[in-house]
């Protein structure tokens, strides 16, 4: 694993603070059916960490208390958590928008055959990773056979109404670049995705989200092995745009790990960087005081340049 010591050191990234909390992004565990090269979580089939139901109940209590409108579920493969359906049903019962960050391949795995129908029945927003629309690139990043499996999953989702105009079922795809580069402009890339997937496979979707690869965990390790870590960090800093600061996800989103501890963002969670509002150490979701985050400082380090470089990048795609 890459030495993340440089992320603990002081940074020249600008100080930023929180606005109103609107989104809770919850990591349900690190177990995953894939081991992608760009994964910043180091997720994989051998990981065993998983949120328990009692912690999920704390999440639901917090959502109700703070009037959160969106629950963003991530992992690993969040669907592999044994209590995934329980959490989704409870949150949807509270009229909360639920986003499932899905790797698509999970929809084709043994034991998950009913998952697509469950997601459709509960009107879950699917944000699905498809790092490219070309087979060789996807299989290189995610493993052999993942591209065709992803296409089969997308066709299944289309059959249930996902990505179809006016169906009420939102299907977004996520693009990650390969290697030391920033993602291209989101809008033209979305048009290219839609044209290629429609003409070649009859697949439709709503939006494309272009995400920058963050220089932490597995991707950082890969960069270091190739001697590219410093040049990639320089690329991010050279393309810094201050206008992106107003839209970074940490302004209105709180990240929760599988044990219920809170962080300013998913990337800080992976680096175990304490919440800016609680710099003395880790704090659990249930111990946060009501409304305590508004206006509080956000913990920043060098990797934050990944969210502000070029067109900007957040879990909702480009910022600009």
Buried (B, 14 or more C-beta within 10 A) or exposed (E): EBEBEBBEEEBEBEEBBBEEBBBBBBBBBBBBBBBBBBBBBBBBEEBEBBBBEEBBBBBBEBBEEBEBEBBBBBBBBBBBBEBBBBBBEBBBEEEBBBBBBBBBBBBBBEEBEEBBEBBBEBBBBBBBBBBBBEBEBBBBBBBEEBBBBBBBBBEBBBEBBBBBEEBEBBBBBBBBBBEBEBBBEBEEBBEBBBEBBEEEBEBBBBBBBBBBBBBBBBBBBBBBEEEBBEEBBEBBBEBBEEEBBEBBBBBBBBBBBBBBBBBBBBBBBBBEBBBBBBEEEBBBBBEBEEEBBEEBBBBBBBBBBBBBBBBBBBBBBBBE
